[in-house]
Amino acid sequence: TTLQFPVGVAVEELTERTKVIAITPPKVREMMDKKDCYDVYVALMDVLYESGMGVLDEGWSESQILRITRSIAPKFEAKGLSLFFSAKKEEQEEEKETKIF
């Protein structure tokens, strides 16, 4: 399923740490640069991964992501951005997959 978002919304799918930082979606990077908060974005990714999430065997804890995003959201808001957490769950052939955006 392909998700669509309105103009002005930039989305990041959380995967492996090296992929998230190395392959930041162009619209996310553009928005972070425009608002001068790429450093806050990198700090958010660091906190998420340092908390032990993102380990492929263990998966992501939605409640922990929500707690972390709520704690760092004021830094984004100070730059004129709103930060939201959303999860989409899909059933695939024999297993469920959770995609974190």
N, CA, C and O atoms as CSV, one atom per row, in Angstrom:
chain,resi,resn,atom,element,x,y,z
A,1,THR,N,N,0.836,-1.180,0.000
A,1,THR,CA,C,0.000,0.000,0.000
A,1,THR,C,C,0.880,1.241,0.000
A,1,THR,O,O,1.830,1.335,0.777
A,2,THR,N,N,0.568,2.181,-0.860
A,2,THR,CA,C,1.303,3.429,-0.920
A,2,THR,C,C,0.509,4.488,-0.166
A,2,THR,O,O,-0.662,4.736,-0.454
A,3,LEU,N,N,1.162,5.096,0.787
A,3,LEU,CA,C,0.526,6.158,1.566
A,3,LEU,C,C,0.762,7.496,0.878
A,3,LEU,O,O,1.828,7.733,0.309
A,4,GLN,N,N,-0.231,8.361,0.933
A,4,GLN,CA,C,-0.104,9.703,0.379
A,4,GLN,C,C,-0.327,10.712,1.491
A,4,GLN,O,O,-1.166,10.516,2.370
A,5,PHE,N,N,0.437,11.791,1.437
A,5,PHE,CA,C,0.358,12.827,2.454
A,5,PHE,C,C,0.174,14.174,1.788
A,5,PHE,O,O,0.615,14.368,0.655
A,6,PRO,N,N,-0.471,15.112,2.472
A,6,PRO,CA,C,-0.691,16.430,1.882
A,6,PRO,C,C,0.608,17.208,1.686
A,6,PRO,O,O,1.627,16.913,2.310
A,7,VAL,N,N,0.549,18.198,0.815
A,7,VAL,CA,C,1.686,19.079,0.593
A,7,VAL,C,C,2.077,19.713,1.919
A,7,VAL,O,O,1.218,20.123,2.699
A,8,GLY,N,N,3.369,19.788,2.166
A,8,GLY,CA,C,3.861,20.368,3.414
A,8,GLY,C,C,4.101,19.345,4.500
A,8,GLY,O,O,4.550,19.692,5.592
A,9,VAL,N,N,3.805,18.074,4.212
A,9,VAL,CA,C,4.043,17.003,5.172
A,9,VAL,C,C,5.225,16.169,4.679
A,9,VAL,O,O,5.216,15.680,3.550
A,10,ALA,N,N,6.224,16.013,5.514
A,10,ALA,CA,C,7.378,15.187,5.181
A,10,ALA,C,C,7.357,13.975,6.105
A,10,ALA,O,O,7.100,14.104,7.302
A,11,VAL,N,N,7.625,12.802,5.550
A,11,VAL,CA,C,7.470,11.556,6.288
A,11,VAL,C,C,8.762,10.760,6.261
A,11,VAL,O,O,9.461,10.716,5.249
A,12,GLU,N,N,9.065,10.135,7.382
A,12,GLU,CA,C,10.240,9.274,7.512
A,12,GLU,C,C,9.779,7.910,7.986
A,12,GLU,O,O,9.099,7.807,9.007
A,13,GLU,N,N,10.137,6.868,7.262
A,13,GLU,CA,C,9.863,5.504,7.723
A,13,GLU,C,C,11.066,5.046,8.526
A,13,GLU,O,O,12.199,5.107,8.048
A,14,LEU,N,N,10.823,4.590,9.735
A,14,LEU,CA,C,11.916,4.151,10.587
A,14,LEU,C,C,12.323,2.734,10.226
A,14,LEU,O,O,11.524,1.798,10.266
A,15,THR,N,N,13.585,2.612,9.874
A,15,THR,CA,C,14.150,1.311,9.515
A,15,THR,C,C,15.448,1.161,10.288
A,15,THR,O,O,15.516,1.540,11.457
A,16,GLU,N,N,16.465,0.624,9.665
A,16,GLU,CA,C,17.757,0.501,10.334
A,16,GLU,C,C,18.390,1.882,10.511
A,16,GLU,O,O,18.235,2.755,9.657
A,17,ARG,N,N,19.087,2.072,11.600
A,17,ARG,CA,C,19.658,3.379,11.942
A,17,ARG,C,C,20.508,3.958,10.816
A,17,ARG,O,O,20.344,5.125,10.458
A,18,THR,N,N,21.401,3.170,10.260
A,18,THR,CA,C,22.288,3.705,9.233
A,18,THR,C,C,21.512,4.149,8.002
A,18,THR,O,O,21.895,5.112,7.337
A,19,LYS,N,N,20.431,3.454,7.697
A,19,LYS,CA,C,19.622,3.839,6.541
A,19,LYS,C,C,18.867,5.131,6.803
A,19,LYS,O,O,18.742,5.966,5.907
A,20,VAL,N,N,18.360,5.309,8.018
A,20,VAL,CA,C,17.569,6.502,8.329
A,20,VAL,C,C,18.419,7.761,8.208
A,20,VAL,O,O,17.973,8.746,7.621
A,21,ILE,N,N,19.619,7.750,8.744
A,21,ILE,CA,C,20.472,8.936,8.694
A,21,ILE,C,C,21.108,9.097,7.310
A,21,ILE,O,O,21.166,10.207,6.782
A,22,ALA,N,N,21.579,8.003,6.727
A,22,ALA,CA,C,22.265,8.079,5.438
A,22,ALA,C,C,21.309,8.348,4.285
A,22,ALA,O,O,21.690,8.985,3.302
A,23,ILE,N,N,20.079,7.873,4.392
A,23,ILE,CA,C,19.129,8.001,3.292
A,23,ILE,C,C,17.881,8.741,3.784
A,23,ILE,O,O,16.766,8.228,3.700
A,24,THR,N,N,18.088,9.932,4.290
A,24,THR,CA,C,16.963,10.759,4.715
A,24,THR,C,C,16.150,11.112,3.466
A,24,THR,O,O,16.715,11.597,2.486
A,25,PRO,N,N,14.833,10.876,3.484
A,25,PRO,CA,C,14.029,11.236,2.313
A,25,PRO,C,C,14.238,12.700,1.934
A,25,PRO,O,O,14.298,13.571,2.802
A,26,PRO,N,N,14.349,12.965,0.633
A,26,PRO,CA,C,14.629,14.342,0.196
A,26,PRO,C,C,13.667,15.384,0.765
A,26,PRO,O,O,14.097,16.480,1.125
A,27,LYS,N,N,12.383,15.065,0.854
A,27,LYS,CA,C,11.431,16.052,1.380
A,27,LYS,C,C,11.650,16.307,2.864
A,27,LYS,O,O,11.455,17.427,3.337
A,28,VAL,N,N,12.056,15.271,3.605
A,28,VAL,CA,C,12.351,15.452,5.029
A,28,VAL,C,C,13.592,16.329,5.163
A,28,VAL,O,O,13.596,17.293,5.929
A,29,ARG,N,N,14.641,15.994,4.422
A,29,ARG,CA,C,15.885,16.777,4.503
A,29,ARG,C,C,15.631,18.229,4.092
A,29,ARG,O,O,16.118,19.157,4.739
A,30,GLU,N,N,14.873,18.418,3.022
A,30,GLU,CA,C,14.560,19.777,2.546
A,30,GLU,C,C,13.826,20.580,3.621
A,30,GLU,O,O,14.136,21.749,3.854
A,31,MET,N,N,12.851,19.941,4.272
A,31,MET,CA,C,12.097,20.639,5.309
A,31,MET,C,C,12.982,20.951,6.520
A,31,MET,O,O,12.902,22.041,7.086
A,32,MET,N,N,13.815,20.003,6.909
A,32,MET,CA,C,14.694,20.228,8.066
A,32,MET,C,C,15.691,21.353,7.767
A,32,MET,O,O,15.961,22.196,8.623
A,33,ASP,N,N,16.236,21.355,6.541
A,33,ASP,CA,C,17.173,22.419,6.168
A,33,ASP,C,C,16.474,23.775,6.094
A,33,ASP,O,O,17.007,24.779,6.566
A,34,LYS,N,N,15.294,23.801,5.507
A,34,LYS,CA,C,14.541,25.054,5.361
A,34,LYS,C,C,14.234,25.671,6.726
A,34,LYS,O,O,14.274,26.891,6.884
A,35,LYS,N,N,13.928,24.826,7.706
A,35,LYS,CA,C,13.579,25.301,9.050
A,35,LYS,C,C,14.787,25.330,9.990
A,35,LYS,O,O,14.659,25.625,11.178
A,36,ASP,N,N,15.961,25.016,9.433
A,36,ASP,CA,C,17.209,25.032,10.202
A,36,ASP,C,C,17.130,24.143,11.446
A,36,ASP,O,O,17.495,24.553,12.547
A,37,CYS,N,N,16.647,22.920,11.241
A,37,CYS,CA,C,16.564,22.019,12.392
A,37,CYS,C,C,17.000,20.586,12.054
A,37,CYS,O,O,16.535,19.630,12.676
A,38,TYR,N,N,17.884,20.444,11.079
A,38,TYR,CA,C,18.388,19.107,10.774
A,38,TYR,C,C,19.086,18.510,11.994
A,38,TYR,O,O,19.029,17.300,12.214
A,39,ASP,N,N,19.748,19.360,12.791
A,39,ASP,CA,C,20.416,18.878,13.999
A,39,ASP,C,C,19.404,18.305,14.997
A,39,ASP,O,O,19.704,17.332,15.689
A,40,VAL,N,N,18.219,18.894,15.076
A,40,VAL,CA,C,17.172,18.387,15.973
A,40,VAL,C,C,16.664,17.040,15.449
A,40,VAL,O,O,16.407,16.121,16.226
A,41,TYR,N,N,16.522,16.936,14.132
A,41,TYR,CA,C,16.106,15.675,13.500
A,41,TYR,C,C,17.115,14.559,13.808
A,41,TYR,O,O,16.730,13.456,14.195
A,42,VAL,N,N,18.393,14.854,13.635
A,42,VAL,CA,C,19.432,13.850,13.916
A,42,VAL,C,C,19.398,13.475,15.395
A,42,VAL,O,O,19.558,12.304,15.739
A,43,ALA,N,N,19.191,14.456,16.270
A,43,ALA,CA,C,19.094,14.177,17.708
A,43,ALA,C,C,17.909,13.262,17.996
A,43,ALA,O,O,18.020,12.352,18.817
A,44,LEU,N,N,16.778,13.492,17.331
A,44,LEU,CA,C,15.610,12.622,17.508
A,44,LEU,C,C,15.942,11.199,17.092
A,44,LEU,O,O,15.644,10.252,17.821
A,45,MET,N,N,16.558,11.040,15.925
A,45,MET,CA,C,16.917,9.696,15.457
A,45,MET,C,C,17.896,9.032,16.427
A,45,MET,O,O,17.777,7.842,16.719
A,46,ASP,N,N,18.862,9.806,16.923
A,46,ASP,CA,C,19.829,9.265,17.880
A,46,ASP,C,C,19.143,8.773,19.146
A,46,ASP,O,O,19.436,7.680,19.630
A,47,VAL,N,N,18.228,9.580,19.683
A,47,VAL,CA,C,17.524,9.192,20.912
A,47,VAL,C,C,16.705,7.932,20.676
A,47,VAL,O,O,16.689,7.035,21.518
A,48,LEU,N,N,16.023,7.857,19.533
A,48,LEU,CA,C,15.232,6.665,19.229
A,48,LEU,C,C,16.106,5.418,19.195
A,48,LEU,O,O,15.762,4.397,19.790
A,49,TYR,N,N,17.231,5.501,18.502
A,49,TYR,CA,C,18.090,4.324,18.377
A,49,TYR,C,C,18.869,4.027,19.651
A,49,TYR,O,O,19.086,2.860,19.979
A,50,GLU,N,N,19.293,5.059,20.376
A,50,GLU,CA,C,20.029,4.837,21.619
A,50,GLU,C,C,19.136,4.228,22.692
A,50,GLU,O,O,19.629,3.615,23.639
A,51,SER,N,N,17.831,4.394,22.547
A,51,SER,CA,C,16.903,3.829,23.522
A,51,SER,C,C,16.753,2.319,23.331
A,51,SER,O,O,16.039,1.654,24.081
A,52,GLY,N,N,17.433,1.793,22.319
A,52,GLY,CA,C,17.391,0.345,22.091
A,52,GLY,C,C,16.401,-0.059,21.034
A,52,GLY,O,O,16.265,-1.243,20.727
A,53,MET,N,N,15.707,0.909,20.469
A,53,MET,CA,C,14.753,0.564,19.422
A,53,MET,C,C,15.483,0.483,18.095
A,53,MET,O,O,16.598,0.984,17.945
A,54,GLY,N,N,14.843,-0.145,17.154
A,54,GLY,CA,C,15.434,-0.245,15.840
A,54,GLY,C,C,16.299,-1.464,15.666
A,54,GLY,O,O,16.842,-1.693,14.585
A,55,VAL,N,N,16.436,-2.248,16.711
A,55,VAL,CA,C,17.146,-3.512,16.568
A,55,VAL,C,C,16.196,-4.445,15.832
A,55,VAL,O,O,15.085,-4.698,16.298
A,56,LEU,N,N,16.623,-4.950,14.698
A,56,LEU,CA,C,15.712,-5.685,13.829
A,56,LEU,C,C,15.014,-6.848,14.528
A,56,LEU,O,O,13.848,-7.120,14.245
A,57,ASP,N,N,15.691,-7.528,15.420
A,57,ASP,CA,C,15.085,-8.672,16.098
A,57,ASP,C,C,14.020,-8.252,17.107
A,57,ASP,O,O,13.079,-9.000,17.371
A,58,GLU,N,N,14.169,-7.069,17.662
A,58,GLU,CA,C,13.260,-6.638,18.724
A,58,GLU,C,C,12.139,-5.738,18.223
A,58,GLU,O,O,11.096,-5.640,18.870
A,59,GLY,N,N,12.329,-5.087,17.099
A,59,GLY,CA,C,11.298,-4.219,16.566
A,59,GLY,C,C,11.199,-2.902,17.304
A,59,GLY,O,O,12.067,-2.547,18.102
A,60,TRP,N,N,10.132,-2.189,17.025
A,60,TRP,CA,C,9.914,-0.863,17.572
A,60,TRP,C,C,8.812,-0.887,18.616
A,60,TRP,O,O,7.823,-1.604,18.465
A,61,SER,N,N,8.976,-0.121,19.652
A,61,SER,CA,C,7.956,0.032,20.682
A,61,SER,C,C,7.198,1.316,20.396
A,61,SER,O,O,7.737,2.411,20.558
A,62,GLU,N,N,5.946,1.182,19.969
A,62,GLU,CA,C,5.157,2.363,19.633
A,62,GLU,C,C,5.009,3.303,20.825
A,62,GLU,O,O,5.087,4.522,20.665
A,63,SER,N,N,4.797,2.754,22.009
A,63,SER,CA,C,4.618,3.612,23.184
A,63,SER,C,C,5.912,4.367,23.509
A,63,SER,O,O,5.862,5.524,23.926
A,64,GLN,N,N,7.049,3.732,23.323
A,64,GLN,CA,C,8.314,4.403,23.601
A,64,GLN,C,C,8.596,5.476,22.541
A,64,GLN,O,O,9.095,6.552,22.871
A,65,ILE,N,N,8.285,5.193,21.288
A,65,ILE,CA,C,8.457,6.203,20.239
A,65,ILE,C,C,7.582,7.412,20.542
A,65,ILE,O,O,8.031,8.551,20.419
A,66,LEU,N,N,6.346,7.171,20.933
A,66,LEU,CA,C,5.427,8.259,21.250
A,66,LEU,C,C,5.966,9.102,22.407
A,66,LEU,O,O,5.907,10.331,22.359
A,67,ARG,N,N,6.484,8.455,23.432
A,67,ARG,CA,C,7.055,9.179,24.579
A,67,ARG,C,C,8.237,10.039,24.132
A,67,ARG,O,O,8.349,11.199,24.528
A,68,ILE,N,N,9.105,9.475,23.316
A,68,ILE,CA,C,10.287,10.208,22.854
A,68,ILE,C,C,9.889,11.365,21.947
A,68,ILE,O,O,10.399,12.475,22.098
A,69,THR,N,N,8.978,11.113,21.004
A,69,THR,CA,C,8.586,12.196,20.091
A,69,THR,C,C,7.895,13.324,20.847
A,69,THR,O,O,8.080,14.496,20.518
A,70,ARG,N,N,7.106,12.984,21.848
A,70,ARG,CA,C,6.455,14.030,22.653
A,70,ARG,C,C,7.483,14.862,23.414
A,70,ARG,O,O,7.307,16.067,23.590
A,71,SER,N,N,8.552,14.218,23.863
A,71,SER,CA,C,9.551,14.953,24.641
A,71,SER,C,C,10.392,15.891,23.764
A,71,SER,O,O,10.843,16.934,24.236
A,72,ILE,N,N,10.604,15.531,22.501
A,72,ILE,CA,C,11.439,16.369,21.633
A,72,ILE,C,C,10.613,17.301,20.752
A,72,ILE,O,O,11.167,18.205,20.126
A,73,ALA,N,N,9.304,17.098,20.696
A,73,ALA,CA,C,8.423,17.919,19.852
A,73,ALA,C,C,8.587,19.428,20.086
A,73,ALA,O,O,8.563,20.185,19.116
A,74,PRO,N,N,8.752,19.896,21.335
A,74,PRO,CA,C,8.904,21.346,21.536
A,74,PRO,C,C,10.101,21.943,20.781
A,74,PRO,O,O,10.059,23.107,20.383
A,75,LYS,N,N,11.159,21.158,20.582
A,75,LYS,CA,C,12.318,21.661,19.830
A,75,LYS,C,C,11.953,21.878,18.365
A,75,LYS,O,O,12.422,22.831,17.743
A,76,PHE,N,N,11.117,20.998,17.811
A,76,PHE,CA,C,10.649,21.185,16.441
A,76,PHE,C,C,9.663,22.354,16.378
A,76,PHE,O,O,9.701,23.159,15.447
A,77,GLU,N,N,8.789,22.437,17.367
A,77,GLU,CA,C,7.794,23.510,17.398
A,77,GLU,C,C,8.461,24.878,17.480
A,77,GLU,O,O,7.957,25.849,16.916
A,78,ALA,N,N,9.585,24.959,18.173
A,78,ALA,CA,C,10.323,26.220,18.261
A,78,ALA,C,C,10.838,26.656,16.892
A,78,ALA,O,O,11.114,27.835,16.674
A,79,LYS,N,N,10.964,25.712,15.984
A,79,LYS,CA,C,11.416,26.003,14.618
A,79,LYS,C,C,10.242,26.108,13.645
A,79,LYS,O,O,10.444,26.257,12.440
A,80,GLY,N,N,9.023,26.031,14.162
A,80,GLY,CA,C,7.846,26.176,13.312
A,80,GLY,C,C,7.355,24.883,12.688
A,80,GLY,O,O,6.606,24.915,11.712
A,81,LEU,N,N,7.763,23.749,13.233
A,81,LEU,CA,C,7.332,22.448,12.723
A,81,LEU,C,C,6.553,21.685,13.781
A,81,LEU,O,O,6.823,21.808,14.976
A,82,SER,N,N,5.594,20.903,13.337
A,82,SER,CA,C,4.878,20.008,14.240
A,82,SER,C,C,5.395,18.599,13.999
A,82,SER,O,O,5.649,18.210,12.859
A,83,LEU,N,N,5.547,17.847,15.056
A,83,LEU,CA,C,6.063,16.485,14.967
A,83,LEU,C,C,4.957,15.522,15.369
A,83,LEU,O,O,4.349,15.664,16.430
A,84,PHE,N,N,4.702,14.543,14.511
A,84,PHE,CA,C,3.673,13.546,14.777
A,84,PHE,C,C,4.255,12.158,14.610
A,84,PHE,O,O,5.204,11.948,13.855
A,85,PHE,N,N,3.673,11.220,15.325
A,85,PHE,CA,C,4.040,9.813,15.205
A,85,PHE,C,C,2.818,9.063,14.699
A,85,PHE,O,O,1.707,9.272,15.187
A,86,SER,N,N,3.024,8.202,13.734
A,86,SER,CA,C,1.930,7.410,13.182
A,86,SER,C,C,2.458,6.022,12.858
A,86,SER,O,O,3.618,5.864,12.479
A,87,ALA,N,N,1.613,5.030,13.007
A,87,ALA,CA,C,1.997,3.656,12.670
A,87,ALA,C,C,0.933,3.039,11.787
A,87,ALA,O,O,-0.263,3.217,12.017
A,88,LYS,N,N,1.373,2.324,10.788
A,88,LYS,CA,C,0.458,1.634,9.885
A,88,LYS,C,C,0.778,0.153,9.967
A,88,LYS,O,O,1.927,-0.255,9.795
A,89,LYS,N,N,-0.234,-0.644,10.229
A,89,LYS,CA,C,-0.027,-2.086,10.335
A,89,LYS,C,C,-0.640,-2.769,9.129
A,89,LYS,O,O,-1.788,-2.513,8.764
A,90,GLU,N,N,0.140,-3.636,8.523
A,90,GLU,CA,C,-0.314,-4.389,7.364
A,90,GLU,C,C,-0.126,-5.867,7.636
A,90,GLU,O,O,0.861,-6.283,8.242
A,91,GLU,N,N,-1.070,-6.640,7.189
A,91,GLU,CA,C,-0.881,-8.080,7.260
A,91,GLU,C,C,-0.273,-8.524,5.949
A,91,GLU,O,O,-0.776,-8.196,4.874
A,92,GLN,N,N,0.797,-9.261,6.043
A,92,GLN,CA,C,1.421,-9.810,4.852
A,92,GLN,C,C,1.315,-11.316,4.934
A,92,GLN,O,O,1.032,-11.866,5.998
A,93,GLU,N,N,1.533,-11.965,3.852
A,93,GLU,CA,C,1.245,-13.379,3.685
A,93,GLU,C,C,1.161,-14.192,4.974
A,93,GLU,O,O,0.085,-14.692,5.303
A,94,GLU,N,N,2.229,-14.339,5.693
A,94,GLU,CA,C,2.172,-15.173,6.895
A,94,GLU,C,C,2.522,-14.437,8.164
A,94,GLU,O,O,2.585,-15.041,9.235
A,95,GLU,N,N,2.752,-13.135,8.061
A,95,GLU,CA,C,3.126,-12.398,9.255
A,95,GLU,C,C,2.595,-10.980,9.195
A,95,GLU,O,O,2.265,-10.475,8.122
A,96,LYS,N,N,2.515,-10.353,10.328
A,96,LYS,CA,C,2.112,-8.955,10.402
A,96,LYS,C,C,3.369,-8.094,10.368
A,96,LYS,O,O,4.415,-8.460,10.904
A,97,GLU,N,N,3.237,-6.977,9.743
A,97,GLU,CA,C,4.363,-6.044,9.679
A,97,GLU,C,C,3.878,-4.683,10.148
A,97,GLU,O,O,2.796,-4.243,9.759
A,98,THR,N,N,4.661,-4.017,10.976
A,98,THR,CA,C,4.331,-2.670,11.408
A,98,THR,C,C,5.305,-1.715,10.763
A,98,THR,O,O,6.519,-1.888,10.865
A,99,LYS,N,N,4.774,-0.705,10.098
A,99,LYS,CA,C,5.602,0.315,9.490
A,99,LYS,C,C,5.460,1.566,10.345
A,99,LYS,O,O,4.349,2.019,10.619
A,100,ILE,N,N,6.572,2.110,10.755
A,100,ILE,CA,C,6.597,3.294,11.586
A,100,ILE,C,C,7.022,4.472,10.722
A,100,ILE,O,O,8.044,4.419,10.037
A,101,PHE,N,N,6.233,5.527,10.763
A,101,PHE,CA,C,6.533,6.715,9.971
A,101,PHE,C,C,6.740,7.887,10.867
A,101,PHE,O,O,7.005,8.990,10.390
